[in-house]
Amino acid sequence: MNTIVLISCVSKKLPHKAKARDLYISPLFRMNLKYAQQFSPQQVFVLSAKYGLVGLDEEIEPYDVTLNTMSARERRQWAAKVIEQLREHCDLENDHFVILAGEKYRQYLLPHLKSCEVPLAGLPIGKQLQFLKARTADK
Protein backbone atom coordinates (compact mmCIF):
# COMPACT_ATOMS: atom_id res chain seq x y z
CA MET A 1 0.00 0.00 0.00
CA ASN A 2 1.39 3.38 -1.04
CA THR A 3 0.89 6.51 1.04
CA ILE A 4 -0.19 9.62 -0.85
CA VAL A 5 -0.38 13.04 0.84
CA LEU A 6 -2.75 15.71 -0.46
CA ILE A 7 -2.14 19.31 0.68
CA SER A 8 -4.55 22.11 -0.14
CA CYS A 9 -3.40 25.20 -1.95
CA VAL A 10 -3.21 28.53 -0.11
CA SER A 11 -3.86 32.09 -1.17
CA LYS A 12 -0.34 33.35 -0.44
CA LYS A 13 1.73 32.70 -3.56
CA LEU A 14 4.77 33.95 -5.40
CA PRO A 15 3.85 36.55 -8.07
CA HIS A 16 5.35 34.46 -10.90
CA LYS A 17 5.29 30.96 -12.37
CA ALA A 18 7.08 28.41 -10.18
CA LYS A 19 7.12 24.77 -9.15
CA ALA A 20 4.14 24.04 -6.90
CA ARG A 21 6.45 23.25 -3.95
CA ASP A 22 7.83 26.82 -4.20
CA LEU A 23 4.76 28.74 -5.43
CA TYR A 24 2.79 28.49 -2.18
CA ILE A 25 4.55 30.56 0.47
CA SER A 26 2.27 30.62 3.52
CA PRO A 27 3.55 29.16 6.81
CA LEU A 28 0.61 26.71 6.80
CA PHE A 29 1.58 25.28 3.40
CA ARG A 30 5.28 25.13 4.30
CA MET A 31 4.58 23.29 7.56
CA ASN A 32 2.10 20.93 5.88
CA LEU A 33 4.77 20.07 3.32
CA LYS A 34 7.31 19.39 6.07
CA TYR A 35 4.78 17.35 8.07
CA ALA A 36 3.89 15.32 4.97
CA GLN A 37 7.41 13.86 4.88
CA GLN A 38 6.79 12.09 8.21
CA PHE A 39 4.39 9.74 6.42
CA SER A 40 7.18 8.62 4.03
CA PRO A 41 4.79 9.18 1.14
CA GLN A 42 5.30 7.75 -2.32
CA GLN A 43 3.82 10.99 -3.64
CA VAL A 44 2.69 14.40 -2.42
CA PHE A 45 0.22 16.46 -4.42
CA VAL A 46 -1.30 19.92 -4.04
CA LEU A 47 -5.07 20.24 -4.26
CA SER A 48 -5.26 23.39 -6.37
CA ALA A 49 -8.56 25.23 -6.65
CA LYS A 50 -7.62 26.21 -10.20
CA TYR A 51 -5.62 23.28 -11.57
CA GLY A 52 -6.99 20.35 -9.58
CA LEU A 53 -4.26 17.85 -8.68
CA VAL A 54 -0.74 19.28 -9.02
CA GLY A 55 2.58 17.51 -8.51
CA LEU A 56 5.14 19.34 -6.36
CA ASP A 57 7.56 19.76 -9.27
CA GLU A 58 4.91 20.87 -11.73
CA GLU A 59 5.34 24.50 -12.81
CA ILE A 60 2.16 26.54 -12.58
CA GLU A 61 1.16 30.18 -12.79
CA PRO A 62 -0.11 31.98 -9.67
CA TYR A 63 -3.89 32.34 -9.46
CA ASP A 64 -6.63 33.76 -7.29
CA VAL A 65 -9.21 30.98 -6.99
CA THR A 66 -10.46 29.21 -3.86
CA LEU A 67 -12.98 26.47 -3.21
CA ASN A 68 -14.14 28.47 -0.18
CA THR A 69 -16.20 30.78 -2.41
CA MET A 70 -17.48 28.10 -4.81
CA SER A 71 -20.96 26.59 -4.73
CA ALA A 72 -21.43 22.96 -3.74
CA ARG A 73 -22.06 22.12 -7.42
CA GLU A 74 -18.76 23.76 -8.47
CA ARG A 75 -16.91 21.93 -5.68
CA ARG A 76 -18.42 18.60 -6.78
CA GLN A 77 -17.24 19.28 -10.35
CA TRP A 78 -13.76 20.18 -9.06
CA ALA A 79 -13.64 17.00 -6.95
CA ALA A 80 -14.70 14.84 -9.92
CA LYS A 81 -11.80 16.30 -11.91
CA VAL A 82 -9.37 15.67 -9.03
CA ILE A 83 -10.56 12.06 -8.65
CA GLU A 84 -9.92 11.49 -12.37
CA GLN A 85 -6.43 13.00 -11.99
CA LEU A 86 -5.76 10.86 -8.90
CA ARG A 87 -6.73 7.72 -10.84
CA GLU A 88 -3.87 8.45 -13.26
CA HIS A 89 -1.29 8.40 -10.42
CA CYS A 90 -2.77 6.33 -7.60
CA ASP A 91 -4.86 3.30 -6.71
CA LEU A 92 -7.98 4.71 -5.06
CA GLU A 93 -8.87 1.27 -3.68
CA ASN A 94 -5.51 0.29 -2.18
CA ASP A 95 -3.43 3.43 -1.54
CA HIS A 96 -3.63 5.25 1.80
CA PHE A 97 -4.34 8.98 1.57
CA VAL A 98 -3.33 11.57 4.16
CA ILE A 99 -5.33 14.74 3.54
CA LEU A 100 -3.97 18.04 4.85
CA ALA A 101 -6.81 20.20 3.58
CA GLY A 102 -9.93 21.95 4.79
CA GLU A 103 -13.46 20.59 4.68
CA LYS A 104 -14.38 22.16 1.34
CA TYR A 105 -11.31 20.65 -0.32
CA ARG A 106 -11.90 17.14 0.99
CA GLN A 107 -15.70 16.88 1.29
CA TYR A 108 -16.37 15.36 -2.15
CA LEU A 109 -13.05 13.48 -2.38
CA LEU A 110 -13.40 11.37 0.77
CA PRO A 111 -16.22 9.11 -0.51
CA HIS A 112 -13.90 7.96 -3.34
CA LEU A 113 -10.90 7.11 -1.16
CA LYS A 114 -11.09 3.73 0.57
CA SER A 115 -8.26 4.38 3.06
CA CYS A 116 -7.61 7.89 4.32
CA GLU A 117 -6.89 10.02 7.37
CA VAL A 118 -7.34 13.72 8.05
CA PRO A 119 -4.93 14.61 10.91
CA LEU A 120 -6.02 18.27 11.09
CA ALA A 121 -9.80 17.70 10.88
CA GLY A 122 -11.80 20.15 12.94
CA LEU A 123 -8.86 22.35 13.88
CA PRO A 124 -9.00 26.08 13.12
CA ILE A 125 -5.95 27.52 11.30
CA GLY A 126 -4.22 28.65 14.51
CA LYS A 127 -4.54 25.18 16.05
CA GLN A 128 -3.37 23.58 12.80
CA LEU A 129 -0.23 25.71 12.92
CA GLN A 130 0.37 24.72 16.57
CA PHE A 131 -0.15 21.03 15.74
CA LEU A 132 2.21 21.22 12.76
CA LYS A 133 4.83 23.25 14.60
CA ALA A 134 4.92 20.70 17.44
CA ARG A 135 5.36 17.83 14.97
CA THR A 136 7.88 19.40 12.61
CA ALA A 137 10.21 21.14 15.07
CA ASP A 138 13.84 20.08 14.51
CA LYS A 139 12.90 17.47 11.93
C-alpha positions in Angstrom: 0.0 0.0 0.0 1.4 3.4 -1.0 0.9 6.5 1.0 -0.2 9.6 -0.8 -0.4 13.0 0.8 -2.7 15.7 -0.5 -2.1 19.3 0.7 -4.6 22.1 -0.1 -3.4 25.2 -2.0 -3.2 28.5 -0.1 -3.9 32.1 -1.2 -0.3 33.4 -0.4 1.7 32.7 -3.6 4.8 34.0 -5.4 3.9 36.5 -8.1 5.3 34.5 -10.9 5.3 31.0 -12.4 7.1 28.4 -10.2 7.1 24.8 -9.2 4.1 24.0 -6.9 6.4 23.3 -3.9 7.8 26.8 -4.2 4.8 28.7 -5.4 2.8 28.5 -2.2 4.5 30.6 0.5 2.3 30.6 3.5 3.5 29.2 6.8 0.6 26.7 6.8 1.6 25.3 3.4 5.3 25.1 4.3 4.6 23.3 7.6 2.1 20.9 5.9 4.8 20.1 3.3 7.3 19.4 6.1 4.8 17.3 8.1 3.9 15.3 5.0 7.4 13.9 4.9 6.8 12.1 8.2 4.4 9.7 6.4 7.2 8.6 4.0 4.8 9.2 1.1 5.3 7.8 -2.3 3.8 11.0 -3.6 2.7 14.4 -2.4 0.2 16.5 -4.4 -1.3 19.9 -4.0 -5.1 20.2 -4.3 -5.3 23.4 -6.4 -8.6 25.2 -6.7 -7.6 26.2 -10.2 -5.6 23.3 -11.6 -7.0 20.3 -9.6 -4.3 17.9 -8.7 -0.7 19.3 -9.0 2.6 17.5 -8.5 5.1 19.3 -6.4 7.6 19.8 -9.3 4.9 20.9 -11.7 5.3 24.5 -12.8 2.2 26.5 -12.6 1.2 30.2 -12.8 -0.1 32.0 -9.7 -3.9 32.3 -9.5 -6.6 33.8 -7.3 -9.2 31.0 -7.0 -10.5 29.2 -3.9 -13.0 26.5 -3.2 -14.1 28.5 -0.2 -16.2 30.8 -2.4 -17.5 28.1 -4.8 -21.0 26.6 -4.7 -21.4 23.0 -3.7 -22.1 22.1 -7.4 -18.8 23.8 -8.5 -16.9 21.9 -5.7 -18.4 18.6 -6.8 -17.2 19.3 -10.3 -13.8 20.2 -9.1 -13.6 17.0 -7.0 -14.7 14.8 -9.9 -11.8 16.3 -11.9 -9.4 15.7 -9.0 -10.6 12.1 -8.7 -9.9 11.5 -12.4 -6.4 13.0 -12.0 -5.8 10.9 -8.9 -6.7 7.7 -10.8 -3.9 8.5 -13.3 -1.3 8.4 -10.4 -2.8 6.3 -7.6 -4.9 3.3 -6.7 -8.0 4.7 -5.1 -8.9 1.3 -3.7 -5.5 0.3 -2.2 -3.4 3.4 -1.5 -3.6 5.3 1.8 -4.3 9.0 1.6 -3.3 11.6 4.2 -5.3 14.7 3.5 -4.0 18.0 4.8 -6.8 20.2 3.6 -9.9 21.9 4.8 -13.5 20.6 4.7 -14.4 22.2 1.3 -11.3 20.6 -0.3 -11.9 17.1 1.0 -15.7 16.9 1.3 -16.4 15.4 -2.1 -13.0 13.5 -2.4 -13.4 11.4 0.8 -16.2 9.1 -0.5 -13.9 8.0 -3.3 -10.9 7.1 -1.2 -11.1 3.7 0.6 -8.3 4.4 3.1 -7.6 7.9 4.3 -6.9 10.0 7.4 -7.3 13.7 8.1 -4.9 14.6 10.9 -6.0 18.3 11.1 -9.8 17.7 10.9 -11.8 20.1 12.9 -8.9 22.4 13.9 -9.0 26.1 13.1 -5.9 27.5 11.3 -4.2 28.7 14.5 -4.5 25.2 16.1 -3.4 23.6 12.8 -0.2 25.7 12.9 0.4 24.7 16.6 -0.2 21.0 15.7 2.2 21.2 12.8 4.8 23.3 14.6 4.9 20.7 17.4 5.4 17.8 15.0 7.9 19.4 12.6 10.2 21.1 15.1 13.8 20.1 14.5 12.9 17.5 11.9 
